[in-house]
Amino acid sequence: MLSKLHRLLLKTETLLLGALLLSLIVIAVAQVLLRNFFGGGLLWAEAYTRISVLWIALIGAMIAARRRNHIAIDALANRLPASWKQPLQRITDGLTGLICLAATWFSLDFVIQEQAYGDKAFAAIPTWLCEAIIPFAFAIIAVRYVIAALLPDQPSP
């Protein structure tokens, strides 16, 4: 049951990333066409584009962390004996998890402050709702790295 839920969440991540990217392309093309041929555009398109880029970047980071396709500085790790690589990987995974937990905490505080301001991003959508992906993504990434640090025999986060 838990593995089915996990697979569903992984598919949801991937589908959401694809849907956001597709919608971003459609809105951008529509905006260009409306401006060039009809003299106007969608009032909310620029704000939607900025927010979509934020969501795409953070969902992409979640997927990169899951697949271990993220940027890593491994010049030292490549020169170490094989027996040291797994302990070093566990330490770096644990530290990455702790840093992402701190980022979760501070970004959650940021989103709560944004909610208190009550600003709107576009249309009637509150700014804090658009920024809620920040603590969520950092929390998911943190959990993946903490699990990788504690259970190194598991598949990549």
C-alpha positions in Angstrom: 0.0 0.0 0.0 2.8 2.4 1.0 4.8 1.6 -2.2 1.7 2.3 -4.4 1.2 5.7 -2.7 4.9 6.4 -3.2 4.7 5.6 -6.9 1.6 7.7 -7.2 3.4 10.7 -5.7 6.4 10.2 -8.0 4.1 10.1 -11.0 2.2 13.2 -9.7 5.5 15.1 -9.5 6.4 14.2 -13.1 2.9 15.0 -14.4 2.8 18.3 -12.6 6.2 19.3 -14.0 5.0 18.5 -17.5 1.7 20.2 -17.1 3.3 23.4 -15.8 5.9 23.4 -18.5 3.2 22.9 -21.2 1.0 25.7 -19.7 4.0 28.0 -19.5 4.7 27.5 -23.2 1.1 27.9 -24.2 0.7 31.1 -22.2 3.9 32.6 -23.5 3.0 31.9 -27.1 -0.5 33.2 -26.6 0.9 36.4 -25.0 3.3 37.0 -27.9 0.5 36.4 -30.5 -2.0 38.6 -28.6 0.5 41.4 -28.4 1.8 41.2 -32.0 -1.6 40.7 -33.7 -4.2 42.2 -31.4 -2.3 45.0 -29.6 -2.8 43.6 -26.1 -2.2 40.6 -24.0 -3.2 38.8 -20.9 -2.9 41.0 -17.8 -1.9 38.1 -15.6 0.5 36.3 -18.0 3.7 37.9 -16.7 2.9 37.0 -13.1 1.9 33.5 -14.1 5.1 33.0 -16.0 7.2 34.1 -13.0 5.4 31.8 -10.7 5.4 28.9 -13.1 9.2 29.2 -13.4 9.5 29.0 -9.6 7.3 25.9 -9.5 9.1 24.2 -12.4 12.5 24.9 -10.8 11.5 23.5 -7.4 9.6 20.5 -8.8 12.6 19.9 -11.1 14.9 20.0 -8.0 12.6 17.4 -6.2 12.9 15.1 -9.2 16.7 15.7 -9.5 17.1 14.8 -5.9 15.0 11.7 -6.3 17.1 10.5 -9.3 20.4 11.8 -8.0 20.8 14.0 -11.1 21.6 17.1 -9.2 24.8 19.1 -9.3 27.4 17.7 -6.9 31.0 18.6 -6.1 32.6 15.2 -6.0 36.2 15.9 -6.8 37.3 14.6 -3.4 34.9 11.7 -3.4 36.3 10.4 -6.7 39.8 10.2 -5.3 38.9 8.4 -2.1 39.3 4.6 -1.7 36.1 2.7 -2.4 35.6 1.8 1.3 35.3 5.5 2.2 32.7 6.4 -0.5 29.6 5.0 1.2 30.3 6.6 4.6 31.1 9.9 2.9 27.9 9.7 0.8 25.9 9.1 4.0 27.5 12.1 5.7 26.8 14.4 2.7 23.3 13.1 2.3 22.7 13.8 6.0 24.1 17.3 5.8 22.1 18.0 2.7 19.0 16.8 4.5 19.7 19.1 7.4 20.4 22.1 5.2 17.1 21.4 3.3 15.3 21.1 6.7 16.6 24.6 7.6 15.5 25.9 4.2 12.1 24.4 4.9 11.8 26.1 8.2 12.8 29.5 7.0 10.8 29.4 3.8 7.7 28.3 5.7 8.2 31.4 7.9 8.5 33.5 4.7 5.2 32.0 3.4 3.4 32.6 6.7 4.6 36.2 6.6 3.3 36.5 3.0 0.0 35.2 4.0 -0.3 37.9 6.7 0.3 40.6 4.1 -2.6 39.3 2.0 -1.1 40.3 -1.4 -2.5 38.8 -4.6 -0.1 37.3 -7.2 -2.6 37.5 -10.1 -6.3 37.4 -10.4 -7.6 36.4 -7.0 -4.8 34.0 -6.2 -2.9 34.9 -3.0 0.9 35.3 -3.3 1.5 33.0 -0.4 -0.3 30.2 -2.2 2.0 30.6 -5.2 5.1 30.6 -2.9 3.9 27.5 -0.9 5.9 25.3 -3.2 9.1 26.6 -1.6 8.8 25.0 1.8 7.0 21.9 0.4 9.8 21.2 -2.1 12.6 21.7 0.4 10.7 19.4 2.8 10.4 16.6 0.2 14.1 17.0 -0.7 15.1 16.9 3.0 13.1 13.8 3.6 14.7 12.1 0.6 18.2 12.9 1.7 17.6 12.0 5.4 16.3 8.6 4.3 19.3 8.1 2.0 21.6 9.0 4.9 19.9 6.7 7.4 19.1 3.8 5.0 21.9 3.7 2.5 20.9 0.4 1.0 17.6 1.9 -0.3 17.4 3.1 -3.9 18.3 6.7 -4.6 16.0 9.3 -3.1 
